[in-house]
Every structure is written in structure tokens, then in C-alpha cells.
């Protein structure tokens, strides 16, 4: 069985961190309290408005990870 290449895992981690970080910064700029529920709500809105299918998928993965 082959594993996922380390470079792919690293890139995915960086992308997810960036998406979550951007959500936190956007909430901060809006003066919204940084809480998990607010981050999830923000990301859900971003996912619904995103036209790029790949980015919409990544946002969905971020939502899933934060929802665990």
C-alpha cells in the first residue's frame, strides 16, 4: 500500500492553515469574537459563495476538521 507523498500532505496542511487563518483575520477585521462557531459560520458562507470547485472543496475540508 502506498502512502500519501509527504509533499502533498505538507501542501494540504499549509492550504488548510491558510484558509482557517484568513477566516480568523476576516472576523477580526469585522470586530467579531474569534470563536469556533463564528469561524465555522464564516467558512460556510465562504464555501457557499465560492465559485472555484477546488477551493470550495478545501473550505469544506477545513469546516470538517474544525467540526470534529
N, CA, C and O atoms as a MOPAC input file, in Angstrom:
PM7 MOZYME 1SCF
protein

 N      0.83500 1    -1.17500 1     0.00000 1
 C      0.00000 1     0.00000 1     0.00000 1
 C      0.88700 1     1.24800 1     0.00000 1
 O      1.82000 1     1.36000 1     0.79500 1
 N      0.58900 1     2.15600 1    -0.87800 1
 C      1.37200 1     3.39200 1    -0.97000 1
 C      0.72500 1     4.46800 1    -0.10600 1
 O     -0.49900 1     4.58000 1    -0.03400 1
 N      1.56900 1     5.24900 1     0.54000 1
 C      1.07400 1     6.35500 1     1.34800 1
 C      0.97400 1     7.62200 1     0.51800 1
 O      1.35300 1     7.65800 1    -0.65200 1
 N      0.46200 1     8.63900 1     1.14600 1
 C      0.36900 1     9.94700 1     0.50400 1
 C      1.75200 1    10.58700 1     0.56300 1
 O      2.37600 1    10.60300 1     1.62400 1
 N      2.23700 1    11.10900 1    -0.54800 1
 C      3.56400 1    11.73500 1    -0.55600 1
 C      3.64400 1    12.87700 1     0.47100 1
 O      2.70500 1    13.65500 1     0.63800 1
 N      4.77900 1    12.94800 1     1.14000 1
 C      4.98700 1    13.95300 1     2.18700 1
 C      4.74600 1    15.37500 1     1.67500 1
 O      4.17900 1    16.20800 1     2.38200 1
 N      5.17200 1    15.63700 1     0.47200 1
 C      4.99900 1    16.97400 1    -0.10000 1
 C      3.51400 1    17.33400 1    -0.24600 1
 O      3.12300 1    18.47700 1    -0.01000 1
 N      2.70500 1    16.36500 1    -0.63000 1
 C      1.26500 1    16.57700 1    -0.77300 1
 C      0.62700 1    16.86000 1     0.57900 1
 O     -0.20800 1    17.75600 1     0.70300 1
 N      1.01900 1    16.10200 1     1.57900 1
 C      0.49300 1    16.32000 1     2.93900 1
 C      0.87600 1    17.71200 1     3.42900 1
 O      0.04500 1    18.42100 1     3.99600 1
 N      2.11700 1    18.10300 1     3.21500 1
 C      2.59000 1    19.42400 1     3.65400 1
 C      1.82000 1    20.54000 1     2.95100 1
 O      1.42500 1    21.51900 1     3.58300 1
 N      1.61000 1    20.39300 1     1.65500 1
 C      0.88200 1    21.40600 1     0.89000 1
 C     -0.56500 1    21.51000 1     1.38200 1
 O     -1.10100 1    22.60900 1     1.52700 1
 N     -1.18600 1    20.36200 1     1.63500 1
 C     -2.56800 1    20.35800 1     2.12800 1
 C     -2.65000 1    21.03200 1     3.48300 1
 O     -3.56100 1    21.82300 1     3.72800 1
 N     -1.71200 1    20.73000 1     4.36300 1
 C     -1.66800 1    21.34500 1     5.68800 1
 C     -1.52800 1    22.85600 1     5.57600 1
 O     -2.23000 1    23.59900 1     6.26200 1
 N     -0.63600 1    23.30600 1     4.72500 1
 C     -0.42200 1    24.74700 1     4.54300 1
 C     -1.67500 1    25.42300 1     3.98400 1
 O     -2.04100 1    26.51400 1     4.42200 1
 N     -2.32300 1    24.78400 1     3.03000 1
 C     -3.52600 1    25.35000 1     2.42700 1
 C     -4.64800 1    25.45400 1     3.44300 1
 O     -5.32200 1    26.48100 1     3.51800 1
 N     -4.85800 1    24.40200 1     4.22800 1
 C     -5.90700 1    24.43200 1     5.25300 1
 C     -5.60400 1    25.48600 1     6.31100 1
 O     -6.50500 1    26.20000 1     6.75000 1
 N     -4.35600 1    25.58800 1     6.72100 1
 C     -3.96300 1    26.59700 1     7.70000 1
 C     -4.21900 1    27.99600 1     7.16200 1
 O     -4.66700 1    28.87800 1     7.89500 1
 N     -3.93700 1    28.19500 1     5.89400 1
 C     -4.15600 1    29.49700 1     5.26600 1
 C     -5.64500 1    29.84100 1     5.22000 1
 O     -6.02500 1    30.97200 1     5.52500 1
 N     -6.48000 1    28.89200 1     4.84600 1
 C     -7.92600 1    29.12600 1     4.76900 1
 C     -8.47900 1    29.49000 1     6.14600 1
 O     -9.25100 1    30.43900 1     6.28100 1
 N     -8.08000 1    28.73000 1     7.16400 1
 C     -8.56200 1    28.99900 1     8.52100 1
 C     -8.01200 1    30.33200 1     9.02200 1
 O     -8.73700 1    31.10600 1     9.64700 1
 N     -6.75700 1    30.59900 1     8.75700 1
 C     -6.15300 1    31.87000 1     9.16300 1
 C     -6.82100 1    33.06600 1     8.50800 1
 O     -7.03300 1    34.09100 1     9.15600 1
 N     -7.15500 1    32.94500 1     7.23200 1
 C     -7.84500 1    34.02900 1     6.53100 1
 C     -9.21700 1    34.28400 1     7.13900 1
 O     -9.65300 1    35.43000 1     7.24600 1
 N     -9.89400 1    33.21600 1     7.53500 1
 C    -11.21200 1    33.35800 1     8.17000 1
 C    -11.07200 1    34.09700 1     9.49900 1
 O    -11.86300 1    34.99000 1     9.80300 1
 N    -10.07700 1    33.72800 1    10.28000 1
 C     -9.85400 1    34.38100 1    11.57500 1
 C     -9.53100 1    35.85300 1    11.38700 1
 O    -10.04700 1    36.70100 1    12.11600 1
 N     -8.68600 1    36.16200 1    10.41900 1
 C     -8.32700 1    37.56700 1    10.17600 1
 C     -9.53500 1    38.37100 1     9.69600 1
 O     -9.70700 1    39.52200 1    10.09500 1
 N    -10.36200 1    37.78400 1     8.85400 1
 C    -11.56500 1    38.47200 1     8.36900 1
 C    -12.50900 1    38.76300 1     9.52700 1
 O    -13.05900 1    39.86100 1     9.61900 1
 N    -12.70000 1    37.79400 1    10.40600 1
 C    -13.56200 1    38.01100 1    11.56800 1
 C    -12.98400 1    39.09000 1    12.47300 1
 O    -13.71900 1    39.93700 1    12.98100 1
 N    -11.68800 1    39.06000 1    12.67300 1
 C    -11.01500 1    40.07000 1    13.49900 1
 C    -11.22400 1    41.47400 1    12.92600 1
 O    -11.52700 1    42.41200 1    13.66300 1
 N    -11.06100 1    41.61100 1    11.62100 1
 C    -11.25900 1    42.91700 1    10.96900 1
 C    -12.70000 1    43.40100 1    11.10900 1
 O    -12.95300 1    44.60400 1    11.16400 1
 N    -13.63700 1    42.46600 1    11.16500 1
 C    -15.05300 1    42.81400 1    11.30900 1
 C    -15.43100 1    43.08000 1    12.76600 1
 O    -16.54600 1    43.51200 1    13.05600 1
 N    -14.49800 1    42.81900 1    13.67500 1
 C    -14.77000 1    43.01900 1    15.08900 1
 C    -15.58300 1    41.89400 1    15.71500 1
 O    -16.16900 1    42.06100 1    16.78400 1
 N    -15.61400 1    40.75100 1    15.04300 1
 C    -16.37000 1    39.60300 1    15.52900 1
 C    -15.47900 1    38.79800 1    16.47700 1
 O    -14.28500 1    38.62900 1    16.22700 1
 N    -16.06500 1    38.30700 1    17.55700 1
 C    -15.32800 1    37.49900 1    18.51800 1
 C    -14.82900 1    36.22200 1    17.83500 1
 O    -15.57100 1    35.56100 1    17.10900 1
 N    -13.56700 1    35.89100 1    18.08100 1
 C    -12.96100 1    34.71000 1    17.45800 1
 C    -13.35700 1    33.48200 1    18.27900 1
 O    -12.71700 1    33.14800 1    19.27600 1
 N    -14.41300 1    32.82800 1    17.84100 1
 C    -14.90300 1    31.60500 1    18.46300 1
 C    -15.13900 1    30.57800 1    17.36700 1
 O    -15.36300 1    30.92800 1    16.20800 1
 N    -15.08700 1    29.32000 1    17.74500 1
 C    -15.22200 1    28.24400 1    16.75900 1
 C    -16.50400 1    28.38000 1    15.94700 1
 O    -16.47400 1    28.24300 1    14.72500 1
 N    -17.61500 1    28.64400 1    16.59700 1
 C    -18.88500 1    28.77300 1    15.88400 1
 C    -18.86100 1    29.88400 1    14.85600 1
 O    -19.40400 1    29.73500 1    13.76100 1
 N    -18.23300 1    31.00000 1    15.20100 1
 C    -18.13200 1    32.12000 1    14.26400 1
 C    -17.22900 1    31.78400 1    13.08300 1
 O    -17.51200 1    32.17400 1    11.95000 1
 N    -16.14900 1    31.06400 1    13.34500 1
 C    -15.25400 1    30.64600 1    12.26200 1
 C    -15.98500 1    29.69600 1    11.31400 1
 O    -15.88000 1    29.82600 1    10.09500 1
 N    -16.72400 1    28.74400 1    11.88100 1
 C    -17.47500 1    27.79400 1    11.05100 1
 C    -18.54200 1    28.50000 1    10.22600 1
 O    -18.73600 1    28.18300 1     9.05300 1
 N    -19.23000 1    29.45200 1    10.83500 1
 C    -20.25600 1    30.20900 1    10.11000 1
 C    -19.62400 1    30.99100 1     8.96500 1
 O    -20.15200 1    31.01000 1     7.85300 1
 N    -18.49800 1    31.63100 1     9.23800 1
 C    -17.80600 1    32.40300 1     8.20400 1
 C    -17.37600 1    31.48500 1     7.04600 1
 O    -17.60600 1    31.79600 1     5.87800 1
 N    -16.75100 1    30.35400 1     7.39100 1
 C    -16.27700 1    29.44000 1     6.34900 1
 C    -17.43100 1    28.85200 1     5.54200 1
 O    -17.30800 1    28.64900 1     4.33400 1
 N    -18.54500 1    28.58000 1     6.20400 1
 C    -19.71800 1    28.05700 1     5.49300 1
 C    -20.20500 1    29.08000 1     4.47000 1
 O    -20.55100 1    28.71900 1     3.34500 1
 N    -20.23200 1    30.34500 1     4.85400 1
 C    -20.61600 1    31.39900 1     3.92300 1
 C    -19.64300 1    31.51900 1     2.76700 1
 O    -20.04800 1    31.69700 1     1.61800 1
 N    -18.35400 1    31.42000 1     3.07600 1
 C    -17.32900 1    31.47000 1     2.03200 1
 C    -17.49700 1    30.30100 1     1.05900 1
 O    -17.38400 1    30.47200 1    -0.15500 1
 N    -17.76600 1    29.12500 1     1.59900 1
 C    -17.93700 1    27.94300 1     0.75800 1
 C    -19.13600 1    28.10800 1    -0.17300 1
 O    -19.06400 1    27.75500 1    -1.35000 1
 N    -20.22000 1    28.63400 1     0.34600 1
 C    -21.42400 1    28.82600 1    -0.46200 1
 C    -21.20700 1    29.84500 1    -1.58000 1
 O    -21.79600 1    29.72900 1    -2.65400 1
 N    -20.36400 1    30.83900 1    -1.32700 1
 C    -20.12800 1    31.90400 1    -2.30700 1
 C    -18.97000 1    31.62000 1    -3.26100 1
 O    -18.79100 1    32.32800 1    -4.25300 1
 N    -18.19300 1    30.59400 1    -2.96500 1
 C    -17.00000 1    30.28200 1    -3.76900 1
 C    -17.40000 1    29.63200 1    -5.09200 1
 O    -18.18400 1    28.68300 1    -5.12200 1
 N    -16.85000 1    30.15600 1    -6.17500 1
 C    -17.15500 1    29.59200 1    -7.49500 1
 C    -16.12300 1    28.54600 1    -7.92500 1
 O    -16.42600 1    27.69300 1    -8.76000 1
 N    -14.92500 1    28.59900 1    -7.37400 1
 C    -13.87500 1    27.64100 1    -7.71500 1
 C    -14.12700 1    26.33200 1    -6.95700 1
 O    -14.11600 1    26.30100 1    -5.72700 1
 N    -14.35300 1    25.26600 1    -7.70900 1
 C    -14.71500 1    23.98300 1    -7.10800 1
 C    -13.62800 1    23.44100 1    -6.18100 1
 O    -13.93800 1    22.89300 1    -5.12300 1
 N    -12.36200 1    23.58800 1    -6.56500 1
 C    -11.26900 1    23.08000 1    -5.73700 1
 C    -11.19300 1    23.84600 1    -4.41800 1
 O    -11.01900 1    23.24200 1    -3.35900 1
 N    -11.32100 1    25.15800 1    -4.47600 1
 C    -11.28500 1    25.96000 1    -3.24200 1
 C    -12.50600 1    25.66000 1    -2.37500 1
 O    -12.39700 1    25.61300 1    -1.14900 1
 N    -13.65300 1    25.46000 1    -2.99300 1
 C    -14.86300 1    25.11600 1    -2.24900 1
 C    -14.65000 1    23.78400 1    -1.50500 1
 O    -15.08800 1    23.62400 1    -0.36600 1
 N    -13.97600 1    22.84100 1    -2.16300 1
 C    -13.66900 1    21.55700 1    -1.53600 1
 C    -12.75100 1    21.75600 1    -0.33300 1
 O    -13.01100 1    21.21400 1     0.74100 1
 N    -11.68600 1    22.52300 1    -0.50400 1
 C    -10.73900 1    22.76500 1     0.58400 1
 C    -11.41800 1    23.43600 1     1.77000 1
 O    -11.16200 1    23.08000 1     2.92000 1
 N    -12.29200 1    24.41500 1     1.48900 1
 C    -13.03000 1    25.07000 1     2.57100 1
 C    -13.90100 1    24.03500 1     3.29300 1
 O    -14.02900 1    24.07300 1     4.51700 1
 N    -14.48900 1    23.12600 1     2.54500 1
 C    -15.29600 1    22.06100 1     3.13900 1
 C    -14.45800 1    21.15000 1     4.03800 1
 O    -14.91900 1    20.72200 1     5.09700 1
 N    -13.24600 1    20.86100 1     3.62100 1
 C    -12.33700 1    20.04200 1     4.44000 1
 C    -12.00500 1    20.79600 1     5.73300 1
 O    -11.99400 1    20.20500 1     6.81300 1
 N    -11.73700 1    22.08900 1     5.62000 1
 C    -11.45000 1    22.90500 1     6.81600 1
 C    -12.63100 1    22.89500 1     7.77200 1
 O    -12.45500 1    22.74900 1     8.98100 1
 N    -13.82300 1    23.04900 1     7.23800 1
 C    -15.04300 1    23.01000 1     8.05500 1
 C    -15.14300 1    21.65100 1     8.75900 1
 O    -15.43100 1    21.58300 1     9.95400 1
 N    -14.90600 1    20.58900 1     8.01600 1
 C    -14.97300 1    19.25100 1     8.58900 1
 C    -13.95800 1    19.04600 1     9.70300 1
 O    -14.28300 1    18.46600 1    10.73900 1
 N    -12.74600 1    19.51200 1     9.50100 1
 C    -11.71100 1    19.36000 1    10.52500 1
 C    -12.05000 1    20.14100 1    11.79100 1
 O    -11.83400 1    19.65900 1    12.90300 1
 N    -12.57700 1    21.33600 1    11.61600 1
 C    -12.91900 1    22.16100 1    12.77000 1
 C    -14.17000 1    21.64800 1    13.47500 1
 O    -14.40600 1    21.97800 1    14.63700 1
 N    -14.96000 1    20.85700 1    12.79200 1
 C    -16.21500 1    20.35100 1    13.35900 1
 C    -16.02300 1    19.07100 1    14.16300 1
 O    -16.94700 1    18.62900 1    14.84500 1
 N    -14.85700 1    18.48000 1    14.09400 1
 C    -14.60100 1    17.21200 1    14.79500 1
 C    -14.49700 1    17.45300 1    16.27800 1
 O    -14.28400 1    16.51300 1    17.04300 1

